[in-house]
């Protein structure tokens, strides 16, 4: 049997040893799915705190129940370590590490480089490697493959099988999960796709092969660029409607009744999350290297980036109409997660809204049932959420309540009743907010 045939046999019989490099919001759910489907999985992460938490049978990822972690760990199907030398025993490895942007807006590839450097020490014939970290087109071919083959001398498609398969995790969702969300797979060679599909197809519902890693890398960027640009469009529409004296939320709901040719997006205080604010800028950066200006992306980014400032300006104007100034006013921010009902603050616009208000002299506090503590990396300040028990008292004491994240857990009628004034960036109050003199909506 060839190396490819032997590896496929191991994968299809689920005797292959699976390694997940990076056990965060992508890696942990993926590891769990593989383990649930009968593979022996080893999570590898340099963060020893994660390993210690896992060893207690506790999940540190909201979408993965601790009961599941404890059960799979007890069955021996899922293990975790901070020791990279364990890669030497793996037949298949998924790389699920972060790919943030630097302050300059350039891609920070350090996590992928670090993962590849560790993997290169232990790469061996008969191994399949899938990069899942979102990145610019060309990363798999131009960065990952040379690092894996330069010293090992392994031939891709013959000894070693390398693919790119973009993660499509949407934290908090229960309808579309790691298991049933279609998985795009782009390989360096047809043999690479065949091997990786034998692996992922044994655990996931649908694998969608494409012709190259670049096609898979670009597909991921298209998905999130589409969302970023359409969110930028409705954010600008919100600004336009405010100037025209039109209710943007009514306009959007009316347009959404069209059964074809329209997809509903809603405005908000800015972009947040692990993908939409960041991924399109990878493409923009790559194209600048080719002397091309991605105008749609940069315009949408500009609009979305300015939304926190627009929100603060609207709050200032509303306070002024009520005979108050932002400076010295007590402001309560409701919700700091980047989207409802999750405990994730990555790139949340709440940070910018709070920072801008603080700079203008406002006395800002916040409440979020999922985020007990906030730390602003660049500004250096730290805040703690007001307690759940005291929430309505803080609502009543605030000169303005600013709804940033529309968590379902909030008792909005009670909040509306207690508040002096609310600025609602998410239409969380709905019809009651539209009809109340206490409320101004985005």
C-alpha positions in Angstrom: 0.0 0.0 0.0 1.1 3.6 -0.7 1.6 6.1 2.1 -1.7 7.7 1.0 -3.6 4.4 1.1 -2.3 3.5 4.5 -3.2 6.8 6.0 -6.7 6.8 4.5 -7.2 3.3 5.9 -6.2 4.6 9.4 -8.5 7.5 9.0 -11.5 5.6 7.7 -11.1 2.9 10.4 -10.6 5.7 13.0 -7.3 4.2 14.3 -5.4 7.3 13.3 -4.2 9.6 16.1 -5.7 13.1 15.8 -4.0 16.2 17.0 -5.6 19.7 17.4 -3.0 22.4 17.6 -4.7 25.3 19.4 -7.6 24.5 21.7 -9.6 27.7 21.6 -13.0 28.6 20.3 -12.3 26.7 17.1 -10.0 23.9 18.2 -12.0 22.7 21.3 -15.3 22.2 19.4 -13.5 20.5 16.6 -11.7 18.2 19.0 -15.0 17.3 20.7 -16.7 16.4 17.4 -13.8 14.2 16.3 -13.8 12.5 19.7 -17.6 12.0 19.7 -17.3 10.3 16.3 -14.8 7.7 17.5 -11.4 9.2 17.0 -8.7 9.4 19.7 -7.9 13.1 19.9 -5.1 15.0 21.6 -5.5 18.8 22.0 -2.2 20.6 22.1 -2.0 24.2 23.5 0.8 26.1 25.1 -1.5 27.7 27.7 -1.1 25.5 30.7 -4.1 27.1 32.4 -6.3 25.6 29.7 -4.7 22.2 30.2 -5.3 22.4 34.0 -8.9 23.4 33.5 -9.5 20.6 31.0 -7.9 18.1 33.4 -10.5 19.0 36.0 -13.2 18.1 33.5 -14.2 21.7 33.0 -14.8 23.4 29.7 -13.5 27.0 29.2 -15.5 27.3 25.9 -19.1 28.4 26.2 -20.3 26.3 23.3 -18.8 23.1 24.8 -20.5 21.8 28.0 -18.3 20.7 30.9 -20.3 17.5 31.0 -19.1 16.7 27.5 -15.5 17.4 28.3 -15.6 15.4 31.5 -17.2 12.4 29.7 -14.8 12.3 26.7 -11.8 12.8 29.0 -13.1 9.9 31.2 -13.5 7.7 28.2 -10.0 8.5 27.1 -11.2 9.8 23.7 -10.0 13.4 24.4 -6.8 14.4 26.1 -4.9 17.6 26.3 -1.3 18.6 26.8 1.1 21.6 26.5 3.9 19.4 25.3 4.4 19.8 21.5 6.6 16.7 21.3 3.3 14.7 21.3 3.0 15.8 17.6 5.5 13.1 16.7 2.8 10.5 17.4 0.0 12.1 15.4 -1.2 10.9 12.0 -3.5 14.0 11.4 -3.1 17.5 12.8 -5.5 20.5 12.5 -4.0 23.9 13.1 -6.5 26.2 14.9 -4.5 29.2 16.1 -5.5 32.9 16.2 -4.7 35.2 13.3 -5.3 38.7 14.6 -4.3 42.1 13.0 -1.4 44.2 14.3 -2.1 47.8 15.3 -0.8 48.8 11.9 -3.6 46.7 10.2 -1.1 44.1 8.9 -1.8 40.4 9.5 -0.2 39.0 12.6 1.1 35.6 11.3 3.2 34.9 14.5 0.8 32.2 15.8 0.7 30.3 12.5 4.5 30.6 12.2 5.0 29.4 15.8 2.6 26.4 15.2 4.4 25.5 12.0 7.8 25.7 13.6 6.7 23.3 16.3 5.0 21.0 13.8 8.1 21.0 11.5 10.1 19.4 14.3 7.9 16.4 14.3 6.5 16.1 10.8 6.8 12.7 9.3 5.7 10.6 6.3 2.1 9.5 6.5 0.8 12.7 8.1 -2.1 15.0 7.0 -2.1 18.6 8.1 -5.1 21.0 7.8 -4.8 24.7 8.5 -8.0 26.2 9.7 -6.9 29.7 10.8 -8.3 32.4 8.7 -5.7 34.1 6.6 -4.8 35.7 3.3 -4.8 33.7 0.0 -1.4 32.0 -0.4 -0.6 31.4 3.2 -0.8 27.6 3.0 1.3 27.3 -0.2 3.8 30.2 0.5 4.3 30.0 4.3 3.1 26.7 5.8 4.3 24.2 3.2 7.9 25.5 2.9 8.2 25.4 6.7 7.1 21.8 6.8 9.1 20.5 3.9 12.3 22.6 3.8 14.2 20.4 6.4 12.1 17.3 6.3 12.5 16.8 2.5 8.9 15.3 2.5 7.0 15.6 -0.8 3.5 17.1 -0.5 0.9 14.8 -2.0 3.1 11.8 -1.7 4.6 11.7 1.8 2.8 14.6 3.4 -0.8 15.8 2.8 -1.6 19.5 3.3 -4.9 21.4 3.0 -6.6 24.6 4.1 -10.1 24.3 5.5 -11.5 27.6 6.9 -13.2 27.5 10.3 -16.9 28.6 10.2 -17.6 28.8 13.9 -20.3 31.2 15.0 -20.2 31.2 18.8 -23.6 30.8 20.5 -25.4 29.1 17.7 -27.1 25.8 18.2 -28.7 25.3 14.7 -25.4 25.4 12.8 -22.5 23.8 14.6 -19.1 22.3 13.9 -20.7 19.1 12.9 -23.4 20.2 10.4 -21.8 23.4 8.9 -20.4 22.4 5.5 -16.6 22.3 5.5 -14.7 23.7 2.6 -11.5 21.8 1.9 -8.7 23.0 -0.5 -5.7 20.8 -0.9 -2.2 21.3 -2.3 -2.9 18.3 -4.6 -5.9 16.1 -5.3 -4.3 13.4 -3.1 -4.2 15.9 -0.2 -8.0 16.6 -0.6 -8.7 12.9 -0.8 -6.9 12.2 2.5 -8.3 15.2 4.4 -11.8 14.4 3.2 -11.4 10.8 4.4 -10.5 12.3 7.8 -13.1 15.1 8.2 -15.8 13.2 6.4 -15.6 10.6 9.1 -16.8 13.2 11.7 -18.5 16.1 9.9 -21.8 16.0 7.9 -20.5 17.6 4.7 -17.1 18.3 3.2 -17.0 20.5 0.1 -13.8 20.1 -1.9 -12.3 23.0 -3.9 -9.5 23.1 -6.4 -6.8 24.7 -4.2 -5.9 26.1 -0.8 -6.1 29.6 -2.3 -9.7 29.0 -3.3 -10.6 27.8 0.2 -8.7 30.8 1.8 -10.5 33.2 -0.5 -13.9 31.6 0.2 -13.6 32.4 3.9 -12.6 36.0 3.2 -15.5 36.4 0.8 -18.0 35.1 3.4 -16.9 37.7 6.0 -16.3 40.5 3.5 -19.9 40.0 2.3 -21.1 40.5 5.9 -18.8 43.4 6.6 -19.8 45.4 3.5 -23.5 44.8 4.1 -23.3 45.8 7.8 -21.4 48.9 6.6 -24.2 49.6 4.2 -27.0 49.4 6.9 -24.8 51.4 9.3 -24.6 54.2 6.8 -28.3 53.8 6.1 -28.9 54.4 9.8 -26.9 57.7 9.6 -28.8 58.7 6.5 -32.2 57.9 7.9 -31.5 59.8 11.1 -30.7 62.9 9.0 -33.9 62.4 6.9 -36.0 61.8 10.0 -36.9 58.3 9.0 -37.0 55.2 11.3 -34.2 53.0 9.9 -35.6 49.9 11.8 -39.0 50.4 10.1 -37.3 50.7 6.7 -35.3 47.5 7.2 -38.3 45.5 8.4 -40.3 46.7 5.4 -37.5 45.8 2.9 -37.2 42.3 4.6 -40.7 41.5 3.6 -39.4 41.0 0.0 -39.1 37.3 -0.5 -36.3 37.5 -3.0 -33.3 39.7 -3.8 -32.9 41.1 -0.3 -31.0 39.8 2.8 -31.7 41.5 6.1 -28.8 43.1 8.0 -29.2 45.4 10.9 -27.1 48.4 12.1 -25.3 48.6 15.4 -22.6 50.4 17.4 -19.8 48.9 15.4 -18.3 45.6 14.4 -17.1 42.9 16.7 -16.1 39.3 16.9 -13.3 37.1 15.7 -13.9 37.4 12.0 -15.9 40.1 10.4 -13.9 43.2 11.6 -10.6 41.4 10.8 -10.8 39.0 7.9 -11.6 41.4 5.0 -8.6 43.5 6.0 -6.4 40.4 5.3 -7.6 40.6 1.7 -7.1 44.4 1.6 -3.6 44.0 2.9 -2.7 41.3 0.4 -4.0 43.4 -2.5 -2.0 46.4 -1.5 1.1 44.3 -2.1 -0.2 44.0 -5.7 -0.9 47.8 -6.0 -4.6 47.3 -5.9 -6.9 49.3 -3.6 -9.9 47.2 -2.3 -12.2 50.2 -2.1 -15.4 48.4 -1.0 -13.6 46.8 1.9 -11.9 50.0 3.0 -15.0 52.1 2.8 -17.1 49.6 4.8 -14.3 49.4 7.3 -14.2 53.1 7.7 -18.0 53.3 8.2 -18.0 50.5 10.7 -15.0 51.7 12.6 -16.6 55.2 13.0 -19.9 53.8 14.4 -18.8 53.9 18.1 -17.9 57.6 17.7 -21.3 58.2 16.0 -23.1 56.5 18.9 -21.3 58.7 21.4 -22.1 61.8 19.4 -25.8 60.8 19.3 -25.8 60.2 23.1 -24.2 63.6 23.6 -26.8 65.3 21.5 -29.7 63.5 23.3 -28.3 64.5 26.7 -27.9 68.1 25.5 -31.6 68.1 24.5 -32.4 67.0 28.1 -30.3 69.8 29.6 -27.3 67.7 30.4 -23.8 67.2 29.2 -21.9 64.0 28.7 -19.1 65.3 30.9 -20.0 64.4 34.4 -23.1 62.3 33.5 -23.5 58.8 34.8 -23.6 56.4 31.9 -24.6 52.7 32.2 -23.6 50.5 29.3 -25.7 47.4 28.9 -24.0 44.5 27.2 -20.3 44.4 26.3 -20.0 41.1 24.4 -19.7 41.5 20.7 -23.0 39.8 20.1 -26.0 38.6 22.2 -25.9 35.8 24.7 -22.2 34.9 24.5 -19.2 35.6 26.8 -16.9 36.8 24.0 -15.6 40.5 23.9 -13.2 40.2 21.0 -13.2 43.4 19.0 -16.4 44.4 20.7 -17.5 48.0 19.9 -18.3 48.4 23.6 -14.6 49.0 24.3 -14.5 52.0 21.9 -17.9 53.4 23.1 -16.8 53.2 26.8 -13.3 54.6 26.0 -14.7 57.6 24.1 -17.2 58.4 26.8 -14.5 58.2 29.5 -12.3 60.6 27.5 -15.2 63.1 27.4 -15.6 63.0 31.1 -18.5 60.7 31.5 -18.8 58.5 34.6 -19.1 55.1 32.9 -20.1 51.8 34.4 -21.4 48.6 32.7 -23.4 45.5 33.2 -23.1 42.2 31.3 -24.3 38.9 32.8 -21.6 37.1 30.8 -18.7 39.5 31.2 -17.8 40.1 34.8 -14.6 41.9 34.0 -13.3 44.2 31.2 -9.7 45.1 30.5 -8.9 47.6 27.7 -5.5 46.5 26.4 -4.6 49.9 24.7 -6.2 52.3 27.2 -5.1 50.3 30.2 -8.3 50.6 32.2 -10.2 47.9 34.0 -13.8 47.7 34.9 -16.1 45.3 36.7 -19.7 44.7 35.9 -22.3 46.0 38.3 -24.1 43.1 40.0 -27.2 41.5 38.7 -29.0 42.2 41.9 -28.3 45.9 41.7 -28.9 46.4 38.0 -32.2 48.2 38.2 -30.9 50.5 40.8 -28.0 51.5 38.6 -30.4 51.9 35.6 -32.5 54.3 37.7 -29.4 56.3 38.8 -27.9 56.6 35.4 -28.4 59.8 33.3 -28.3 57.6 30.3 -28.4 53.8 29.7 -26.7 52.8 26.4 -27.7 49.4 25.1 -24.7 48.0 23.2 -25.5 44.3 23.3 -29.1 43.0 23.2 -28.8 40.0 25.5 -32.1 38.1 25.7 -31.7 37.7 29.5 -32.4 41.4 30.1 -35.9 42.4 31.4 -36.3 45.2 28.9 -39.8 46.4 30.2 -38.3 46.7 33.7 -35.3 48.5 32.4 -37.4 50.9 30.4 -39.6 51.6 33.4 -36.6 52.3 35.7 -34.5 54.4 33.3 -34.4 58.1 32.9 -33.2 57.9 29.3 -32.1 55.1 27.1 -30.0 55.1 23.9 -30.8 51.9 22.1 -28.2 50.9 19.4 -29.8 47.5 18.7 -33.6 48.2 18.7 -33.7 45.9 21.8 -36.7 47.6 23.1 -38.7 47.2 19.9 -42.1 48.9 19.6 -42.0 50.0 23.3 -38.8 51.9 22.6 -40.2 53.5 19.5 -43.2 54.8 21.4 -41.4 55.9 24.6 -40.2 59.5 25.1 -37.4 58.1 27.2 -35.8 56.3 24.3 -33.7 57.4 21.4 -32.8 54.7 18.8 -29.8 54.4 16.5 
